[in-house]
């Protein structure tokens, strides 16, 4: 049934309202990062002011914020890549094994995602301190992967279930092995699922704060911890916090836009049958 003009107008109006609600915080962060302290706390609030880039200059000169961005990128991309590889293989196995006990294995994997982070941060700290990985990007990659892999497994399992096994059997009849069939036939068909999984894994790894705070120091500090370091008992440097917050938004937005083509397909796959 084709929607009427009135229904279309209502839909676009609702979309516009939702877009405005979501864009207001980003707008306030950007505007606040361009204000001087006098303008930021003026009463009534100033909407017309002389913008300044001093907060961004201080952000990259007072502290090595560029190094902390590199740390976060290394951790987020490393955890995402590792989770996609391991999670995809595990999801494919769970999808293709036709045994009753496989559902118990799948639920056990999902239960690993249910652990409250606060309950395991101290054991992780002791383990990494003992083996010498404390305050290293590798420690965060390992920790984040333990949370990202279960999510990837459950997301990818649904996409592998949608791929007909007859396609794999046809490829094997043509002489392809199991691994070749998986890489050349099955995996390309689940590219939207990989994009969805990658976005969720990257966002979690990029935004995570608790483990980054407890398991890193000066060497492997991430941007989330670096931004909050401008908040101390002596003063709250709101300008630098807002500038850092806006810079932190950019890589996530770029990553999502890069995966947008497959992300839309992944989120809508299976919603329409016919």
C-alpha positions, -999 to +999 in steps of 0.1 A: +000+000+000+015+033-011+015+060+017-005+091+010+011+126+009-002+133+044+015+101+057+047+109+039+047+144+054+042+130+089+070+105+084+094+131+073+084+153+101+090+126+127+124+118+110+133+155+112+124+157+149+145+126+157+174+140+137+172+173+155+171+156+189+202+135+181+221+164+165+216+189+194+242+173+217+268+172+189+260+209+181+264+219+218+298+200+220+310+217+188+299+252+198+312+248+234+346+237+220+348+270+201+340+292+230+362+310+255+355+303+292+339+337+295+314+330+267+308+294+278+294+303+312+278+336+304+242+343+315+221+344+294+239+319+270+256+335+241+246+322+206+267+348+188+303+349+199+338+351+185+350+315+179+384+304+189+406+273+182+426+277+214+409+247+230+420+225+201+455+239+202+458+232+239+444+198+234+473+187+212+500+208+229+494+205+266+492+167+263+500+141+236+464+137+225+475+126+190+493+096+206+462+087+226+442+088+194+467+064+178+464+041+208+426+041+205+427+034+168+452+006+173+431-010+200+397-005+183+409-017+149+429-046+163+400-058+185+375-054+156+397-074+131+404-102+156+368-104+167+356-106+131+380-134+122+374-156+153+337-147+156+329-155+119+346-189+121+328-198+153+295-185+140+299-206+108+306-237+128+276-232+150+254-225+120+264-256+101+267-282+129+234-299+133+237-312+169+215-306+199+244-296+221+255-268+197+227-246+211+242-250+246+276-239+232+261-209+215+244-198+247+276-203+266+294-180+242+266-154+245+268-156+283+304-143+281+289-110+269+266-108+299+294-104+325+293-069+341+327-054+333+333-043+369+334-079+381+363-089+359+384-058+357+404-067+389+412-103+377+423-088+344+445-063+361+462-090+382+467-113+351+482-086+329+504-073+356+517-108+362+525-115+325+538-080+319+511-067+295+498-040+318+496-006+301+499-020+266+475-018+237+476-056+234+460-060+269+430-039+258+427-057+225+425-090+244+399-077+269+377-060+242+378-091+221+364-112+249+333-090+247+332-084+210+336-121+199+303-133+215+285-104+199+300-112+165+291-149+168+255-142+174+252-115+148+270-136+121+252-168+130+219-153+117+235-142+085+251-177+079+217-193+085+204-172+056+230-186+032+216-218+015+238-248+020+230-258-016+254-231-028+282-245-007+275-280-019+275-268-055+309-252-049+323-284-034+310-304-064+331-280-086+362-290-066+364-264-039+374-274-004+356-263+028+379-234+034+378-222-002+340-224-002+338-205+030+361-177+018+348-174-018+312-183-015+297-180+020+317-151+034+311-127+006+273-133+009+275-123+045+294-090+039+265-069+053+267-090+085+304-083+087+298-046+084+272-046+112+295-066+134+325-044+126+306-012+135+293-026+168+328-039+177+346-007+167+322+016+186+324-005+218+362-006+216+365+031+208+341+043+235+350+019+263+362+036+295+365+013+325+390-011+313+410+016+296+412+035+329+422+005+350+446-013+326+465+016+311+488+043+324+508+068+304+519+046+275+487+030+262+461+056+274+431+059+251+411+090+242+382+084+265+406+084+295+425+113+281+394+135+278+384+128+313+419+137+326+410+173+320+385+169+349+404+172+382+398+183+417+416+216+410+396+226+379+373+214+352+387+225+318+354+224+299+368+239+267+394+211+263+369+185+273+344+196+246+372+199+220+384+164+229+349+150+228+343+164+194+376+150+181+366+116+196+334+116+176+351+119+142+368+085+138+335+067+147+316+087+122+341+081+095+341+043+102+303+041+101+301+061+069+327+039+053+306+008+062+273+025+054+268+007+021+269-027+037+255-016+070+221-007+056+219-040+038+228-058+070+203-040+092+174-047+067+184-082+056+156-106+065+130-079+071+113-085+038+105-119+024+092-127-010 
